[in-house]
Amino acid sequence: MYQGSRVAWQKEIYKHHFIPVTKGTDIIGLIRILLLMMALTMAAIIFFPASLGGSGTGYLILVEQHLPGMAEHVKKNPSALIENGLTLKDAYNRLLLGSMPPGFGSEKTAQKAALNVEKSRNPTPEHLIAITSENPLAPAPESTTLSLLASPPAAEIDAGEKQHSPRLLIYHTHTTESFLPVSGKAFTTDLTQSVVILGSYLAEILESEYGVPVLHHREIFDIPRSNAYAQARPAITKILEDNPQIEVVVDLHRDGISREITTFALNGNDTARILFVVGTRHEAWNSNLRFALFLQNILDEKYPGLCRGTRKQRFTYNQHVHPRSVLVEIGSHENKKDEVLRAVPYLAEALAKAFD
């Protein structure tokens, strides 16, 4: 009797507390786990960034701990990264720009580059439009790494010949880029109304005021526009092979965003702002980046606000052909002729410093 009751009692316990898992209970349990994970994720998104500084900067502070050289200046002023409505992604890109590459001129320069943000939430730079000829997943082209302002490999040239040989190359991958107040169109094959006029003016100033010989290449590469960089590559490569003494390469553009972003009042005059763009899809991109930051620092020191900063992009822009190659945007399609021309002497002043 006792044994029978004991067995019955054990069966009762097993029935209520050790029920075998069925497919139905397994699915319900999985759903509960997923709902709990979703709830925890939402709580982290809403509350965790705010607890670290608000406005999404907590995520930046968390991530930057894993990147060299980023901790201190982010902690000191995290709100500066998202000023003027800049997105979290753009602010994070500025941090990478200022902290990742080795060999910057100074910590001050790097921090200025990292915190030099634009007054737009989602700008669409013209150089990112229709560049399907560049595959961001393709292997990076080989290139030679050279230090900032060191002479590129070149045959010996006597002083007299070098004096008259071009030392700076200006060209335009998007040669037909124009200005609405100038030509009434965003693009034109009339090179007297396109960005070519900026290149001509820049060459004139560099040669007449600073004694820097310039080769200004005016060939049209952007018809069709989607193949512009591929079309420009052989021509630019050939020019550099024929002129190994060239020390600086400038691909001059205008941007395709609002004039509110690209215009700055300098000495009481509306002046088109300058942006430097560096492609990172090649081995020696950090040489180009250091040179762009060298130029930016000169403008920031003398003309604060004129430069929109230096932007990295996951493309080549044919910058692998030279260690001091930079893409320069002056103004946008909405800027007036006098505004974009007014910016050129300041760019020339910065470029001329490379030859001091």
TORROMAR-131876 format. One record per residue (C-alpha): residue number from 0; residue in one letter; x, y, z. Coordinates in Angstrom, 1 decimal, padded with zeros to 4 digits. Layout:
<atoms>
     k   r     east    north       up
   NUM   A        X        Y        Z
...
</atoms>
This chain:
<atoms>
     k   r     east    north       up
     0   M    000.0    000.0    000.0
     1   Y    002.7    002.4    000.9
     2   Q    004.8    001.5   -002.1
     3   G    001.7    001.9   -004.4
     4   S    000.9    005.3   -003.0
     5   R    004.5    006.3   -003.3
     6   V    004.6    005.3   -007.0
     7   A    001.3    007.2   -007.6
     8   W    002.7    010.3   -005.9
     9   Q    005.9    010.2   -008.1
    10   K    003.8    009.8   -011.2
    11   E    001.8    012.8   -010.2
    12   I    004.9    014.9   -009.7
    13   Y    006.4    013.8   -013.0
    14   K    003.1    014.6   -014.8
    15   H    003.0    018.2   -013.5
    16   H    006.7    019.1   -013.3
    17   F    008.6    017.0   -015.8
    18   I    006.4    017.1   -018.9
    19   P    008.4    016.1   -022.0
    20   V    009.0    019.0   -024.4
    21   T    006.8    019.0   -027.5
    22   K    007.2    020.8   -030.8
    23   G    004.5    023.2   -029.7
    24   T    006.2    024.2   -026.4
    25   D    009.6    024.4   -028.2
    26   I    008.2    026.9   -030.7
    27   I    006.5    029.0   -028.0
    28   G    009.7    029.1   -026.0
    29   L    011.7    030.2   -029.1
    30   I    009.2    033.0   -029.7
    31   R    009.5    034.2   -026.1
    32   I    013.3    034.3   -026.4
    33   L    013.1    036.3   -029.7
    34   L    010.6    038.8   -028.2
    35   L    012.8    039.3   -025.2
    36   M    015.9    039.9   -027.4
    37   M    013.9    042.4   -029.4
    38   A    012.8    044.2   -026.3
    39   L    016.3    044.4   -024.9
    40   T    017.6    045.7   -028.3
    41   M    015.0    048.5   -028.4
    42   A    015.8    049.4   -024.9
    43   A    019.5    049.6   -025.7
    44   I    018.9    051.8   -028.8
    45   I    016.6    054.2   -026.9
    46   F    018.3    054.5   -023.5
    47   F    022.0    053.5   -023.9
    48   P    023.1    056.3   -026.3
    49   A    021.3    058.9   -024.1
    50   S    023.1    057.7   -021.0
    51   L    026.4    058.3   -022.7
    52   G    025.8    061.9   -023.9
    53   G    022.6    062.1   -025.8
    54   S    021.7    062.7   -029.4
    55   G    023.3    059.4   -030.5
    56   T    026.8    060.3   -029.5
    57   G    026.9    057.4   -027.0
    58   Y    027.3    055.0   -029.8
    59   L    030.3    057.0   -031.1
    60   I    031.9    057.1   -027.7
    61   L    031.4    053.3   -027.4
    62   V    032.9    052.5   -030.8
    63   E    035.8    055.0   -030.6
    64   Q    037.3    053.1   -027.7
    65   H    038.3    050.4   -030.2
    66   L    040.0    052.8   -032.6
    67   P    043.5    054.2   -032.0
    68   G    043.8    057.9   -031.0
    69   M    040.1    058.6   -030.8
    70   A    039.2    058.4   -027.1
    71   E    040.3    061.8   -025.8
    72   H    038.9    064.3   -028.2
    73   V    035.5    062.5   -028.5
    74   K    035.1    062.5   -024.7
    75   K    035.9    066.2   -024.5
    76   N    033.4    067.4   -027.1
    77   P    031.1    064.6   -028.4
    78   S    028.3    067.1   -029.4
    79   A    030.7    068.8   -031.9
    80   L    030.5    065.6   -034.0
    81   I    026.8    066.0   -034.7
    82   E    026.5    069.8   -034.9
    83   N    024.5    071.4   -037.7
    84   G    022.2    068.4   -038.2
    85   L    025.0    066.1   -039.3
    86   T    023.9    062.4   -039.3
    87   L    025.5    059.9   -036.9
    88   K    027.0    058.1   -039.9
    89   D    028.6    061.3   -041.2
    90   A    030.0    062.2   -037.8
    91   Y    031.5    058.7   -037.4
    92   N    033.1    059.1   -040.9
    93   R    034.7    062.4   -039.7
    94   L    036.1    060.5   -036.7
    95   L    037.7    057.9   -038.9
    96   L    039.1    060.6   -041.1
    97   G    040.8    062.3   -038.2
    98   S    042.1    059.2   -036.4
    99   M    042.8    056.2   -038.6
   100   P    045.6    057.1   -041.1
   101   P    049.2    057.3   -039.7
   102   G    051.5    060.2   -040.3
   103   F    049.2    063.2   -040.0
   104   G    051.0    066.5   -039.7
   105   S    049.8    067.0   -036.1
   106   E    047.0    066.0   -033.7
   107   K    045.6    069.5   -034.2
   108   T    045.3    069.0   -037.9
   109   A    043.6    065.6   -037.5
   110   Q    041.1    066.9   -035.0
   111   K    040.2    069.9   -037.2
   112   A    039.6    067.5   -040.1
   113   A    037.5    065.2   -037.9
   114   L    035.3    068.0   -036.6
   115   N    035.0    070.1   -039.8
   116   V    031.4    069.2   -040.6
   117   E    028.9    070.5   -043.2
   118   K    025.6    072.2   -042.8
   119   S    023.6    069.5   -044.5
   120   R    022.0    066.3   -043.3
   121   N    022.3    064.3   -046.6
   122   P    024.3    066.1   -049.2
   123   T    024.9    064.3   -052.6
   124   P    028.4    065.3   -053.8
   125   E    028.7    065.4   -057.6
   126   H    031.8    063.2   -057.6
   127   L    029.7    060.3   -056.3
   128   I    027.2    060.5   -059.1
   129   A    027.6    058.1   -062.1
   130   I    031.0    056.5   -061.3
   131   T    030.0    053.0   -062.2
   132   S    033.4    052.5   -064.0
   133   E    034.9    052.2   -060.5
   134   N    034.1    049.0   -058.6
   135   P    034.5    049.5   -054.8
   136   L    034.9    045.7   -054.4
   137   A    037.6    045.4   -057.0
   138   P    041.2    044.8   -055.9
   139   A    043.1    048.1   -055.1
   140   P    045.6    049.1   -057.8
   141   E    049.2    049.0   -056.9
   142   S    051.0    052.2   -056.2
   143   T    054.2    053.5   -054.6
   144   T    054.0    055.0   -051.1
   145   L    055.8    058.3   -050.7
   146   S    056.0    060.6   -047.9
   147   L    054.4    064.1   -047.9
   148   L    056.1    066.5   -050.3
   149   A    058.9    064.1   -051.1
   150   S    059.9    064.2   -054.8
   151   P    058.4    061.4   -056.8
   152   P    060.6    059.0   -058.7
   153   A    062.0    060.9   -061.7
   154   A    064.9    061.2   -064.0
   155   E    067.5    063.9   -063.2
   156   I    066.4    067.2   -064.8
   157   D    068.7    070.2   -064.9
   158   A    067.6    073.4   -063.2
   159   G    067.0    075.2   -066.5
   160   E    064.7    072.5   -067.9
   161   K    062.8    072.1   -064.6
   162   Q    062.1    075.8   -064.5
   163   H    060.0    075.6   -067.6
   164   S    058.7    072.0   -067.1
   165   P    055.2    071.6   -065.5
   166   R    055.4    070.8   -061.8
   167   L    051.6    070.8   -061.2
   168   L    049.0    069.1   -063.3
   169   I    045.4    070.3   -063.5
   170   Y    042.7    068.3   -065.2
   171   H    038.9    067.7   -065.0
   172   T    037.5    064.2   -064.9
   173   H    034.0    065.8   -065.2
   174   T    035.0    068.3   -067.7
   175   T    031.5    069.4   -068.7
   176   E    030.4    070.3   -065.2
   177   S    029.0    073.8   -065.3
   178   F    027.1    076.4   -063.3
   179   L    023.4    077.2   -063.6
   180   P    023.9    081.0   -063.3
   181   V    026.7    080.8   -065.9
   182   S    025.4    078.5   -068.7
   183   G    021.8    077.9   -067.6
   184   K    022.7    074.2   -067.4
   185   A    024.4    071.8   -065.0
   186   F    026.6    070.5   -067.8
   187   T    027.9    071.9   -071.1
   188   T    030.5    071.1   -073.7
   189   D    031.3    074.8   -074.0
   190   L    034.5    074.8   -072.0
   191   T    034.3    078.6   -071.6
   192   Q    031.3    078.0   -069.3
   193   S    032.4    074.8   -067.5
   194   V    034.8    074.0   -064.6
   195   V    037.6    074.4   -067.1
   196   I    037.5    078.2   -066.5
   197   L    038.5    077.5   -062.9
   198   G    041.4    075.4   -064.0
   199   S    042.6    078.1   -066.4
   200   Y    042.4    080.8   -063.7
   201   L    044.2    078.5   -061.2
   202   A    047.0    077.8   -063.7
   203   E    047.3    081.6   -064.4
   204   I    047.7    082.5   -060.7
   205   L    050.1    079.7   -059.9
   206   E    052.4    080.7   -062.8
   207   S    052.2    084.5   -062.6
   208   E    052.1    085.0   -058.8
   209   Y    054.0    082.0   -057.5
   210   G    056.2    080.9   -060.4
   211   V    054.9    077.3   -060.5
   212   P    054.8    075.9   -064.0
   213   V    051.4    074.3   -064.7
   214   L    050.1    071.8   -067.3
   215   H    046.3    072.3   -067.7
   216   H    044.7    069.4   -069.5
   217   R    041.3    070.3   -071.0
   218   E    040.3    067.0   -072.6
   219   I    036.6    066.0   -072.2
   220   F    036.3    062.7   -070.3
   221   D    032.7    062.6   -069.1
   222   I    030.8    061.7   -072.3
   223   P    029.3    059.3   -071.3
   224   R    029.5    060.5   -067.7
   225   S    029.3    057.0   -066.2
   226   N    032.7    056.1   -067.8
   227   A    034.6    059.3   -067.0
   228   Y    037.2    058.0   -064.6
   229   A    038.0    055.0   -066.9
   230   Q    038.4    057.4   -069.8
   231   A    040.6    059.8   -067.9
   232   R    043.0    057.1   -066.6
   233   P    045.1    056.4   -069.7
   234   A    045.5    060.1   -070.5
   235   I    046.5    061.1   -067.0
   236   T    048.9    058.2   -066.7
   237   K    050.5    059.1   -070.0
   238   I    050.9    062.8   -069.0
   239   L    052.7    061.7   -065.8
   240   E    054.9    059.3   -067.6
   241   D    056.0    062.0   -070.0
   242   N    056.4    064.5   -067.2
   243   P    058.0    062.7   -064.2
   244   Q    058.9    066.1   -062.6
   245   I    055.2    066.8   -061.8
   246   E    054.8    067.0   -058.1
   247   V    051.1    067.7   -057.6
   248   V    048.0    066.5   -059.4
   249   V    044.7    068.4   -059.1
   250   D    041.4    066.9   -060.4
   251   L    039.2    070.1   -060.3
   252   H    035.4    069.8   -060.0
   253   R    032.4    071.6   -058.8
   254   D    029.9    069.9   -056.4
   255   G    026.2    069.2   -057.0
   256   I    024.6    070.3   -053.7
   257   S    022.9    073.4   -052.4
   258   R    024.6    076.7   -052.6
   259   E    023.7    077.2   -048.9
   260   I    026.4    074.6   -048.1
   261   T    028.9    075.7   -050.8
   262   T    028.9    079.5   -050.2
   263   F    030.8    081.4   -047.5
   264   A    031.0    085.1   -046.8
   265   L    034.7    086.0   -046.9
   266   N    035.9    089.6   -046.5
   267   G    032.3    090.7   -047.1
   268   N    032.0    088.8   -050.5
   269   D    030.1    085.6   -051.2
   270   T    032.8    083.0   -052.0
   271   A    032.5    079.4   -053.1
   272   R    033.7    076.9   -050.5
   273   I    036.4    074.3   -051.2
   274   L    036.2    070.6   -050.5
   275   F    039.0    068.0   -050.8
   276   V    038.1    064.4   -051.6
   277   V    040.4    061.5   -051.3
   278   G    039.8    058.0   -052.6
   279   T    040.9    055.0   -050.5
   280   R    040.7    052.2   -053.0
   281   H    044.5    051.9   -053.5
   282   E    047.5    051.1   -051.4
   283   A    049.0    054.6   -051.0
   284   W    045.8    056.6   -050.3
   285   N    047.2    057.9   -047.0
   286   S    049.8    059.8   -048.9
   287   N    047.0    061.6   -050.8
   288   L    045.1    062.1   -047.6
   289   R    048.1    063.7   -045.8
   290   F    048.5    066.1   -048.8
   291   A    044.8    067.0   -048.7
   292   L    045.0    067.7   -045.0
   293   F    048.2    069.8   -045.6
   294   L    046.1    072.0   -047.9
   295   Q    043.1    072.1   -045.6
   296   N    045.2    073.1   -042.7
   297   I    046.6    076.1   -044.6
   298   L    043.1    077.3   -045.5
   299   D    041.7    076.6   -042.0
   300   E    044.5    078.7   -040.4
   301   K    044.1    081.7   -042.7
   302   Y    040.5    081.5   -043.8
   303   P    038.4    079.7   -041.3
   304   G    035.1    078.4   -042.8
   305   L    036.3    078.6   -046.5
   306   C    037.2    074.9   -046.6
   307   R    034.4    072.3   -046.2
   308   G    037.0    069.8   -045.0
   309   T    038.5    066.6   -046.4
   310   R    036.3    063.7   -047.3
   311   K    037.3    060.1   -047.7
   312   Q    035.4    057.8   -050.2
   313   R    035.7    054.2   -051.0
   314   F    036.8    054.8   -054.6
   315   T    040.1    055.3   -056.5
   316   Y    039.4    058.5   -058.4
   317   N    042.6    057.7   -060.3
   318   Q    044.6    059.0   -057.4
   319   H    046.8    055.9   -057.3
   320   V    048.8    057.4   -060.2
   321   H    050.5    060.0   -057.9
   322   P    051.2    060.3   -054.2
   323   R    050.0    064.0   -054.1
   324   S    046.8    063.7   -056.2
   325   V    043.7    065.3   -054.8
   326   L    040.2    065.9   -056.1
   327   V    039.0    069.4   -055.4
   328   E    035.4    070.7   -055.4
   329   I    034.9    074.5   -055.8
   330   G    031.4    075.5   -055.1
   331   S    028.4    073.8   -056.8
   332   H    026.2    074.0   -059.8
   333   E    024.2    076.7   -058.0
   334   N    027.1    079.1   -057.5
   335   K    027.7    082.2   -059.6
   336   K    030.8    082.8   -061.7
   337   D    032.2    085.5   -059.5
   338   E    031.7    083.3   -056.4
   339   V    033.7    080.3   -057.8
   340   L    036.4    082.5   -059.3
   341   R    036.8    084.3   -056.0
   342   A    037.8    081.0   -054.3
   343   V    040.5    080.1   -056.8
   344   P    043.3    082.5   -055.5
   345   Y    042.9    080.9   -052.0
   346   L    043.3    077.4   -053.4
   347   A    046.3    078.6   -055.4
   348   E    047.9    080.1   -052.2
   349   A    047.5    076.7   -050.5
   350   L    048.9    074.7   -053.4
   351   A    051.9    077.1   -053.8
   352   K    052.9    076.2   -050.2
   353   A    053.7    072.7   -051.4
   354   F    056.6    074.1   -053.5
   355   D    058.1    076.3   -050.8
</atoms>
